[in-house]
Amino acid sequence: MPERVANLERLRALFAAHFHVDVPSDDTDLLETGALDSLQLVDLLLLIEQSFGQRIPIESIDLDHLRSLRRLAQLLAAPAAAAARLPAATPPAGGAADGAVLESLAGESLSGPQGAPQCG
């Protein structure tokens, strides 16, 4: 089975299990239909890292890559994604996302503006 087809099947299962979304087709626009919101996009990147054992470098991410299962599968099969594969012995860090990655996606520090009260 080609890698892209296997990735499509794994992504479809991931969406069903983690987001409780049955994506009607491989080309359904996940953002336009509301199947994914901005917070779920960040969660999706973490789930891909954990489930597929590869990081998608922030600089290679374009919002259009995340719009459909087909585009996600193509991104995962791309040479840049293959170069970012995690070593097999590296387990997910307790399910917690890397703060630097989240800061990059959010465009600002997770701690908020200087002097702002902290949650927690």
OpenMM code with the backbone's topology and positions (N, CA, C; nanometers):
from openmm import Vec3, app, unit

residues = "MET PRO GLU ARG VAL ALA ASN LEU GLU ARG LEU ARG ALA LEU PHE ALA ALA HIS PHE HIS VAL ASP VAL PRO SER ASP ASP THR ASP LEU LEU GLU THR GLY ALA LEU ASP SER LEU GLN LEU VAL ASP LEU LEU LEU LEU ILE GLU GLN SER PHE GLY GLN ARG ILE PRO ILE GLU SER ILE ASP LEU ASP HIS LEU ARG SER LEU ARG ARG LEU ALA GLN LEU LEU ALA ALA PRO ALA ALA ALA ALA ALA ARG LEU PRO ALA ALA THR PRO PRO ALA GLY GLY ALA ALA ASP GLY ALA VAL LEU GLU SER LEU ALA GLY GLU SER LEU SER GLY PRO GLN GLY ALA PRO GLN CYS GLY".split()
positions = [
    Vec3(0.0852, -0.1179, 0.0000),
    Vec3(0.0000, 0.0000, 0.0000),
    Vec3(0.0895, 0.1237, 0.0000),
    Vec3(0.0639, 0.2180, -0.0904),
    Vec3(0.1453, 0.3405, -0.0931),
    Vec3(0.1365, 0.4157, 0.0396),
    Vec3(0.2471, 0.4846, 0.0715),
    Vec3(0.2544, 0.5562, 0.1993),
    Vec3(0.1409, 0.6576, 0.2151),
    Vec3(0.1073, 0.7286, 0.1074),
    Vec3(0.0035, 0.8309, 0.1163),
    Vec3(-0.1323, 0.7692, 0.1508),
    Vec3(-0.1639, 0.6526, 0.0939),
    Vec3(-0.2910, 0.5855, 0.1231),
    Vec3(-0.2932, 0.5392, 0.2689),
    Vec3(-0.1821, 0.4841, 0.3151),
    Vec3(-0.1726, 0.4415, 0.4552),
    Vec3(-0.1866, 0.5615, 0.5481),
    Vec3(-0.1243, 0.6740, 0.5121),
    Vec3(-0.1360, 0.7955, 0.5934),
    Vec3(-0.2806, 0.8445, 0.5979),
    Vec3(-0.3506, 0.8378, 0.4856),
    Vec3(-0.4916, 0.8790, 0.4825),
    Vec3(-0.5747, 0.7962, 0.5801),
    Vec3(-0.5533, 0.6660, 0.5788),
    Vec3(-0.6277, 0.5779, 0.6687),
    Vec3(-0.5951, 0.6080, 0.8152),
    Vec3(-0.4678, 0.6292, 0.8445),
    Vec3(-0.4273, 0.6601, 0.9819),
    Vec3(-0.4822, 0.7956, 1.0268),
    Vec3(-0.4807, 0.8939, 0.9365),
    Vec3(-0.5352, 1.0256, 0.9704),
    Vec3(-0.6857, 1.0173, 0.9946),
    Vec3(-0.7560, 0.9423, 0.9115),
    Vec3(-0.9006, 0.9266, 0.9285),
    Vec3(-0.9302, 0.8641, 1.0662),
    Vec3(-0.8543, 0.7631, 1.1043),
    Vec3(-0.8717, 0.6988, 1.2350),
    Vec3(-0.8386, 0.7955, 1.3483),
    Vec3(-0.7334, 0.8758, 1.3311),
    Vec3(-0.6932, 0.9739, 1.4315),
    Vec3(-0.8049, 1.0778, 1.4525),
    Vec3(-0.8640, 1.1262, 1.3437),
    Vec3(-0.9727, 1.2238, 1.3544),
    Vec3(-1.0927, 1.1634, 1.4260),
    Vec3(-1.1244, 1.0383, 1.3954),
    Vec3(-1.2383, 0.9735, 1.4602),
    Vec3(-1.2125, 0.9537, 1.6095),
    Vec3(-1.0926, 0.9079, 1.6438),
    Vec3(-1.0614, 0.8768, 1.7831),
    Vec3(-1.0407, 1.0004, 1.8697),
    Vec3(-0.9716, 1.0999, 1.8188),
    Vec3(-0.9323, 1.2143, 1.9018),
    Vec3(-1.0232, 1.3358, 1.8896),
    Vec3(-1.0790, 1.3565, 1.7704),
    Vec3(-1.1638, 1.4735, 1.7505),
    Vec3(-1.3117, 1.4374, 1.7384),
    Vec3(-1.3393, 1.3058, 1.7355),
    Vec3(-1.4769, 1.2565, 1.7213),
    Vec3(-1.5426, 1.3152, 1.5963),
    Vec3(-1.4638, 1.3162, 1.4880),
    Vec3(-1.5088, 1.3704, 1.3602),
    Vec3(-1.4959, 1.2616, 1.2545),
    Vec3(-1.6058, 1.2366, 1.1855),
    Vec3(-1.6040, 1.1453, 1.0718),
    Vec3(-1.5926, 1.2326, 0.9475),
    Vec3(-1.4730, 1.2405, 0.8910),
    Vec3(-1.4490, 1.3263, 0.7749),
    Vec3(-1.5108, 1.2591, 0.6524),
    Vec3(-1.6059, 1.3279, 0.5860),
    Vec3(-1.6801, 1.2655, 0.4761),
    Vec3(-1.5960, 1.2260, 0.3550),
    Vec3(-1.4928, 1.3048, 0.3223),
    Vec3(-1.4069, 1.2681, 0.2100),
    Vec3(-1.2653, 1.3173, 0.2372),
    Vec3(-1.1730, 1.2640, 0.1611),
    Vec3(-1.0324, 1.3009, 0.1778),
    Vec3(-1.0064, 1.4463, 0.1412),
    Vec3(-1.0967, 1.5073, 0.0650),
    Vec3(-1.0787, 1.6447, 0.0196),
    Vec3(-1.1670, 1.7453, 0.0933),
    Vec3(-1.2402, 1.7007, 0.1947),
    Vec3(-1.3229, 1.7925, 0.2734),
    Vec3(-1.2348, 1.8972, 0.3394),
    Vec3(-1.2726, 2.0245, 0.3263),
    Vec3(-1.1975, 2.1336, 0.3889),
    Vec3(-1.2297, 2.1327, 0.5382),
    Vec3(-1.1332, 2.0903, 0.6176),
    Vec3(-1.1526, 2.0728, 0.7620),
    Vec3(-1.1740, 2.2047, 0.8346),
    Vec3(-1.1173, 2.3117, 0.7816),
    Vec3(-1.1294, 2.4431, 0.8451),
    Vec3(-1.2604, 2.5104, 0.8055),
    Vec3(-1.2899, 2.5091, 0.6769),
    Vec3(-1.4106, 2.5743, 0.6268),
    Vec3(-1.5379, 2.5094, 0.6815),
    Vec3(-1.5357, 2.3768, 0.6989),
    Vec3(-1.6529, 2.3058, 0.7495),
    Vec3(-1.6641, 2.3119, 0.9014),
    Vec3(-1.5593, 2.3616, 0.9683),
    Vec3(-1.5612, 2.3693, 1.1136),
    Vec3(-1.5234, 2.2389, 1.1818),
    Vec3(-1.4750, 2.1420, 1.1045),
    Vec3(-1.4328, 2.0151, 1.1638),
    Vec3(-1.3142, 2.0362, 1.2574),
    Vec3(-1.2310, 2.1373, 1.2286),
    Vec3(-1.1172, 2.1728, 1.3131),
    Vec3(-1.1181, 2.3223, 1.3392),
    Vec3(-1.0866, 2.3586, 1.4638),
    Vec3(-1.0684, 2.4999, 1.4953),
    Vec3(-0.9194, 2.5239, 1.5207),
    Vec3(-0.8828, 2.6460, 1.5523),
    Vec3(-0.7412, 2.6805, 1.5660),
    Vec3(-0.6718, 2.6024, 1.6780),
    Vec3(-0.7391, 2.5800, 1.7885),
    Vec3(-0.6765, 2.5034, 1.8973),
    Vec3(-0.6576, 2.3575, 1.8577),
    Vec3(-0.7535, 2.3042, 1.7845),
    Vec3(-0.7417, 2.1661, 1.7400),
    Vec3(-0.6288, 2.1499, 1.6379),
    Vec3(-0.5982, 2.2553, 1.5631),
    Vec3(-0.4855, 2.2482, 1.4698),
    Vec3(-0.3547, 2.2255, 1.5445),
    Vec3(-0.3367, 2.2955, 1.6548),
    Vec3(-0.2171, 2.2761, 1.7370),
    Vec3(-0.2160, 2.1341, 1.7929),
    Vec3(-0.3304, 2.0887, 1.8416),
    Vec3(-0.3432, 1.9530, 1.8930),
    Vec3(-0.3135, 1.8511, 1.7832),
    Vec3(-0.3603, 1.8791, 1.6625),
    Vec3(-0.3362, 1.7898, 1.5494),
    Vec3(-0.1870, 1.7733, 1.5234),
    Vec3(-0.1116, 1.8808, 1.5279),
    Vec3(0.0333, 1.8714, 1.5052),
    Vec3(0.0994, 1.7839, 1.6115),
    Vec3(0.0552, 1.7970, 1.7352),
    Vec3(0.1078, 1.7128, 1.8424),
    Vec3(0.0688, 1.5666, 1.8201),
    Vec3(-0.0555, 1.5426, 1.7824),
    Vec3(-0.1014, 1.4053, 1.7565),
    Vec3(-0.0251, 1.3418, 1.6407),
    Vec3(0.0030, 1.4197, 1.5375),
    Vec3(0.0807, 1.3675, 1.4249),
    Vec3(0.2201, 1.3281, 1.4721),
    Vec3(0.2803, 1.4141, 1.5544),
    Vec3(0.4130, 1.3830, 1.6070),
    Vec3(0.4097, 1.2527, 1.6876),
    Vec3(0.3087, 1.2364, 1.7708),
    Vec3(0.2988, 1.1167, 1.8548),
    Vec3(0.2610, 0.9928, 1.7741),
    Vec3(0.1649, 1.0056, 1.6842),
    Vec3(0.1119, 0.8906, 1.6115),
    Vec3(0.1993, 0.8466, 1.4948),
    Vec3(0.2589, 0.9427, 1.4253),
    Vec3(0.3368, 0.9120, 1.3068),
    Vec3(0.4864, 0.9118, 1.3341),
    Vec3(0.5266, 0.9600, 1.4527),
    Vec3(0.6681, 0.9615, 1.4869),
    Vec3(0.7492, 1.0592, 1.4041),
    Vec3(0.6862, 1.1672, 1.3622),
    Vec3(0.7602, 1.2683, 1.2866),
    Vec3(0.7076, 1.4069, 1.3188),
    Vec3(0.8000, 1.5006, 1.3178),
    Vec3(0.7649, 1.6409, 1.3396),
    Vec3(0.7481, 1.7075, 1.2046),
    Vec3(0.6550, 1.7983, 1.1971),
    Vec3(0.6417, 1.8812, 1.0785),
    Vec3(0.7046, 2.0146, 1.1163),
    Vec3(0.8179, 2.0468, 1.0566),
    Vec3(0.8850, 2.1715, 1.0932),
    Vec3(0.7916, 2.2918, 1.0725),
    Vec3(0.7890, 2.3814, 1.1695),
    Vec3(0.7014, 2.4979, 1.1657),
    Vec3(0.7194, 2.5759, 1.0361),
    Vec3(0.8445, 2.5920, 0.9935),
    Vec3(0.8688, 2.6718, 0.8741),
    Vec3(0.8139, 2.6072, 0.7473),
    Vec3(0.7826, 2.4784, 0.7516),
    Vec3(0.7285, 2.4117, 0.6331),
    Vec3(0.5752, 2.4082, 0.6328),
    Vec3(0.5137, 2.4578, 0.7388),
    Vec3(0.3680, 2.4510, 0.7490),
    Vec3(0.3039, 2.5709, 0.6800),
    Vec3(0.2104, 2.5394, 0.5951),
    Vec3(0.1248, 2.6384, 0.5303),
    Vec3(-0.0168, 2.5955, 0.5674),
    Vec3(-0.1022, 2.6899, 0.5996),
    Vec3(-0.2378, 2.6565, 0.6415),
    Vec3(-0.3078, 2.5672, 0.5398),
    Vec3(-0.2772, 2.5851, 0.4129),
    Vec3(-0.3389, 2.5012, 0.3098),
    Vec3(-0.3013, 2.3541, 0.3245),
    Vec3(-0.1844, 2.3249, 0.3841),
    Vec3(-0.1431, 2.1860, 0.4061),
    Vec3(-0.2336, 2.1158, 0.5076),
    Vec3(-0.3009, 2.1934, 0.5903),
    Vec3(-0.3800, 2.1359, 0.6995),
    Vec3(-0.5298, 2.1350, 0.6698),
    Vec3(-0.5685, 2.1713, 0.5486),
    Vec3(-0.7097, 2.1874, 0.5151),
    Vec3(-0.7845, 2.0566, 0.4906),
    Vec3(-0.7169, 1.9522, 0.4480),
    Vec3(-0.7866, 1.8269, 0.4181),
    Vec3(-0.6985, 1.7085, 0.4551),
    Vec3(-0.7619, 1.5928, 0.4669),
    Vec3(-0.6853, 1.4717, 0.4953),
    Vec3(-0.5852, 1.4437, 0.3841),
    Vec3(-0.6273, 1.4660, 0.2587),
    Vec3(-0.5377, 1.4404, 0.1459),
    Vec3(-0.4127, 1.5294, 0.1538),
    Vec3(-0.4320, 1.6569, 0.1837),
    Vec3(-0.3183, 1.7483, 0.1922),
    Vec3(-0.2280, 1.7144, 0.3101),
    Vec3(-0.2882, 1.6737, 0.4208),
    Vec3(-0.2077, 1.6306, 0.5356),
    Vec3(-0.1251, 1.5073, 0.5013),
    Vec3(-0.1871, 1.4111, 0.4326),
    Vec3(-0.1156, 1.2892, 0.3939),
    Vec3(-0.0007, 1.3220, 0.2998),
    Vec3(-0.0218, 1.4173, 0.2080),
    Vec3(0.0852, 1.4587, 0.1175),
    Vec3(0.1986, 1.5245, 0.1952),
    Vec3(0.1633, 1.6064, 0.2930),
    Vec3(0.2650, 1.6715, 0.3758),
    Vec3(0.3469, 1.5679, 0.4525),
    Vec3(0.2800, 1.4671, 0.5054),
    Vec3(0.3503, 1.3637, 0.5816),
    Vec3(0.4415, 1.2797, 0.4929),
    Vec3(0.4067, 1.2658, 0.3665),
    Vec3(0.4872, 1.1853, 0.2752),
    Vec3(0.5975, 1.2665, 0.2087),
    Vec3(0.5964, 1.3987, 0.2278),
    Vec3(0.6947, 1.4867, 0.1636),
    Vec3(0.8347, 1.4612, 0.2191),
    Vec3(0.9370, 1.4857, 0.1387),
    Vec3(1.0760, 1.4643, 0.1846),
    Vec3(1.1120, 1.5441, 0.3100),
    Vec3(1.0603, 1.6665, 0.3242),
    Vec3(1.0920, 1.7475, 0.4426),
    Vec3(1.0396, 1.6800, 0.5683),
    Vec3(0.9206, 1.6217, 0.5596),
    Vec3(0.8639, 1.5525, 0.6753),
    Vec3(0.9451, 1.4268, 0.7051),
    Vec3(0.9904, 1.3586, 0.6025),
    Vec3(1.0701, 1.2378, 0.6227),
    Vec3(1.2009, 1.2718, 0.6934),
    Vec3(1.2574, 1.3871, 0.6626),
    Vec3(1.3819, 1.4286, 0.7275),
    Vec3(1.3602, 1.4613, 0.8740),
    Vec3(1.2363, 1.4911, 0.9117),
    Vec3(1.2066, 1.5294, 1.0495),
    Vec3(1.1534, 1.4128, 1.1320),
    Vec3(1.1643, 1.2920, 1.0810),
    Vec3(1.1148, 1.1764, 1.1570),
    Vec3(1.1870, 1.1676, 1.2911),
    Vec3(1.1108, 1.1374, 1.3921),
    Vec3(1.1684, 1.1224, 1.5253),
    Vec3(1.2380, 0.9879, 1.5358),
    Vec3(1.3437, 0.9788, 1.6140),
    Vec3(1.4038, 0.8474, 1.6380),
    Vec3(1.3015, 0.7559, 1.7037),
    Vec3(1.3050, 0.6288, 1.6696),
    Vec3(1.2070, 0.5333, 1.7199),
    Vec3(1.2061, 0.5255, 1.8721),
    Vec3(1.3191, 0.5501, 1.9355),
    Vec3(1.3278, 0.5380, 2.0804),
    Vec3(1.2754, 0.6612, 2.1540),
    Vec3(1.2349, 0.7655, 2.0827),
    Vec3(1.1892, 0.8876, 2.1476),
    Vec3(1.0395, 0.8806, 2.1730),
    Vec3(0.9977, 0.8562, 2.2982),
    Vec3(0.8553, 0.8522, 2.3274),
    Vec3(0.7997, 0.9933, 2.3368),
    Vec3(0.6683, 1.0094, 2.3188),
    Vec3(0.6078, 1.1412, 2.3388),
    Vec3(0.6344, 1.1888, 2.4805),
    Vec3(0.6559, 1.3147, 2.4984),
    Vec3(0.6892, 1.3718, 2.6286),
    Vec3(0.5659, 1.3838, 2.7164),
    Vec3(0.5143, 1.2719, 2.7622),
    Vec3(0.4007, 1.2723, 2.8541),
    Vec3(0.2762, 1.3382, 2.7980),
    Vec3(0.2674, 1.3463, 2.6646),
    Vec3(0.1507, 1.4073, 2.6036),
    Vec3(0.1548, 1.5589, 2.6049),
    Vec3(0.2590, 1.6172, 2.6618),
    Vec3(0.2682, 1.7633, 2.6671),
    Vec3(0.3385, 1.8138, 2.5429),
    Vec3(0.2880, 1.9205, 2.4861),
    Vec3(0.3481, 1.9787, 2.3671),
    Vec3(0.4734, 2.0563, 2.4044),
    Vec3(0.5660, 2.0636, 2.3134),
    Vec3(0.6865, 2.1413, 2.3328),
    Vec3(0.6490, 2.2882, 2.3343),
    Vec3(0.6855, 2.3598, 2.4394),
    Vec3(0.6476, 2.5002, 2.4555),
    Vec3(0.6952, 2.5876, 2.3417),
    Vec3(0.8161, 2.5617, 2.2907),
    Vec3(0.8683, 2.6446, 2.1818),
    Vec3(0.7831, 2.6291, 2.0566),
    Vec3(0.7372, 2.5070, 2.0284),
    Vec3(0.6529, 2.4849, 1.9118),
    Vec3(0.5215, 2.5591, 1.9275),
    Vec3(0.4610, 2.5473, 2.0442),
    Vec3(0.3344, 2.6156, 2.0666),
    Vec3(0.3512, 2.7663, 2.0617),
    Vec3(0.4630, 2.8167, 2.1162),
    Vec3(0.4879, 2.9609, 2.1098),
    Vec3(0.4993, 3.0062, 1.9653),
    Vec3(0.5669, 2.9272, 1.8833),
    Vec3(0.5808, 2.9630, 1.7427),
    Vec3(0.4457, 2.9674, 1.6741),
    Vec3(0.3612, 2.8699, 1.7039),
    Vec3(0.2294, 2.8663, 1.6419),
    Vec3(0.1408, 2.9789, 1.6922),
    Vec3(0.1510, 3.0096, 1.8188),
    Vec3(0.0666, 3.1132, 1.8766),
    Vec3(0.1164, 3.2524, 1.8401),
    Vec3(0.2434, 3.2636, 1.8065),
    Vec3(0.2985, 3.3923, 1.7682),
    Vec3(0.3353, 3.4790, 1.8870),
    Vec3(0.3234, 3.4261, 2.0063),
    Vec3(0.3631, 3.5005, 2.1253),
    Vec3(0.3954, 3.4011, 2.2343),
    Vec3(0.4559, 3.4480, 2.3387),
    Vec3(0.4951, 3.3614, 2.4486),
    Vec3(0.3722, 3.3039, 2.5185),
    Vec3(0.3826, 3.1785, 2.5602),
    Vec3(0.2732, 3.1145, 2.6330),
    Vec3(0.2518, 3.1810, 2.7680),
    Vec3(0.3535, 3.2487, 2.8187),
    Vec3(0.3409, 3.3120, 2.9491),
    Vec3(0.2660, 3.4440, 2.9414),
    Vec3(0.2370, 3.4906, 2.8206),
    Vec3(0.1613, 3.6132, 2.8029),
    Vec3(0.2502, 3.7352, 2.8118),
    Vec3(0.1904, 3.8509, 2.8010),
    Vec3(0.2683, 3.9749, 2.8070),
    Vec3(0.3394, 3.9872, 2.9409),
    Vec3(0.4530, 4.0573, 2.9396),
    Vec3(0.5273, 4.0756, 3.0642),
    Vec3(0.4391, 4.1433, 3.1667),
    Vec3(0.4443, 4.0937, 3.2882),
    Vec3(0.3673, 4.1522, 3.3975),
    Vec3(0.2233, 4.1056, 3.4029),
    Vec3(0.1790, 4.0263, 3.3050),
    Vec3(0.0417, 3.9778, 3.3059),
    Vec3(0.0269, 3.8668, 3.4086),
    Vec3(-0.0860, 3.8571, 3.4736),
    Vec3(-0.1064, 3.7464, 3.5686),
    Vec3(-0.0980, 3.6133, 3.4961),
    Vec3(-0.0428, 3.5160, 3.5632),
    Vec3(-0.0263, 3.3815, 3.5051),
    Vec3(-0.1373, 3.2913, 3.5521),
    Vec3(-0.1821, 3.2060, 3.4631),
    Vec3(-0.2827, 3.1044, 3.4987),
    Vec3(-0.2098, 2.9861, 3.5604),
    Vec3(-0.2771, 2.9178, 3.6474),
    Vec3(-0.2179, 2.7934, 3.6920),
    Vec3(-0.2019, 2.7865, 3.8349),
] * unit.nanometer
topology = app.Topology()
chain = topology.addChain("A")
for resn in residues:
    res = topology.addResidue(resn, chain)
    for name in ("N", "CA", "C"):
        topology.addAtom(name, app.Element.getBySymbol(name[0]), res)
